[in-house]
Amino acid sequence: PIPAVVTLHDLAALHVPETLPAKVRWSLLPFLERSVERADGVVAVSRAVAAEIAEAWPAAAAKIEVIWNGVDGTFRPADAREARAIRERLGAPGGYVLYAGTLEPRKNIELLLDAWELLAGVRGEALPPLLLAGPYGWKSRALERRVAALARAGVRRLGRLDRPALVETVRGATLFVYPSFYEGFGLPPAEAMACGVPVIVGNRSSPPEIVGDAGLTVDPDDPEALAGEIAALLDDPARAAELGRRGLERARAFSWSAAASRLADLFDRVLERPR
C-alpha cells in the first residue's frame, strides 16, 4: 500500500552486460522489471535512459520522469594563477589531458590509450601528459600493465583521489576525455564543463545529450578519430577556450537543487494519487 518511486541511473545490465561483472548482472536483472512495474513513478537521469526504459517496458512509459543529475558547486573554473599552481603540483606545467573515473571496460580506456599511442608516435615529447584519475575496476590487470608501459609516452595514473584533490585536478586540466561505451548520465564530463574545461566524449547513450553542442563527440570504436580531436584542440587554443565557455554555460543546466525540487514535486504527485 505504500507509494514507490524508483530511480534508474542506467540500464547497462541490459545494454552492455559484457562490461559488467557477472555478480552485478545477477544482482540487478531479477529486480529491474519488478521495480519498474511496481513503482508509481520512475525517474530516469537522462532522456537516453528514459528511452531505454520505455523500450524495455512500454507500459511504464507514462510513469517516467527525466531528472538530470547535478554538479557540485566546488567544480568551478580556475583562474590563470590557480591553473598554473595546480599544473605545477601535478608535474605538468604545460597542462595535461585528463580522464577521471573508474578504469574498467565500460569506460573504454583502451581506446584512449590507442589514441594516445598514435599521438605520441607523431608528437613525441611535445605531447602533454595524459593523467588517469580513478581506481582500477574489474578486468583491469592487462590495462594496469599497459598504463605502466606507456609511462614513456606521458601516461600517468593518479589513482583514487579524495574529493578536494579530484576537484583540483579537473579544474587544472587542459582537456577532458571520456570515451565511455555507455553511460546513464556521465557526471565527470558535466563536472569538467562546470570548470570551463573542453570535453570530448563517446557518441553513444547519454554523453551527447549531456554535453550538447558544448563538447565534441567521437565514435568509441575509432582511435584515429579520438586522436584527431585531441590534436585539433591542443593545436587550437582559441577553439578549446570557446568550447570551455560553452561548456560552462551548459553545465548550469545541471543543478542538485533543481533535481531535489523536481523529486519533491514528483513525490507529492505520487502521494496525492488515489490508490
SULKA-V697764 format. One line per field, one symbol per residue. phi: phi as a letter, one per 30 degrees, with the letter a starting at -180 (. if undefined). burial: + if it has 16 or more other ideal C-beta (glycine too) atoms within 10 Angstrom, else -. A space follows every 10 residues. Layout:
BEGIN
phi=???
burial=???
END
This chain:
BEGIN
phi=.ddbbcccda bedccbddcc deddeddced cddddddddd bbccdaddde ddddddbedd edcdbdbddc cddddbdcde dddddddddc ibddjacbcb ldcbeddide dddedddddd dcchdddddc ccckddcdhc ddddddeddc edcjdbcdid cdedddeddd ddddacbbde dabdbjdedd ddddcicdbb bdcchdeddd dhccbcbbdd cbddddeddd dddddbeddd dddddddddd dddcbddddd ddddddeedd ddddc
burial=----++++-+ +++-++--++ -------+-- -+--++--++ ++++++-+++ ++++--+--+ --++++++++ +---+--+-- --+--++--+ -+--++++++ +-+++++++- ++++++-+++ ------++++ ++++-+++-+ --+--++--+ --++++++-- +----+++++ ++++++++++ ++++++++++ ++++++++++ ++-+++++++ +--+++++-+ -++-+++-++ +-++-----+ --++-+++-+ +--++---+- -++--+---+ -----
END
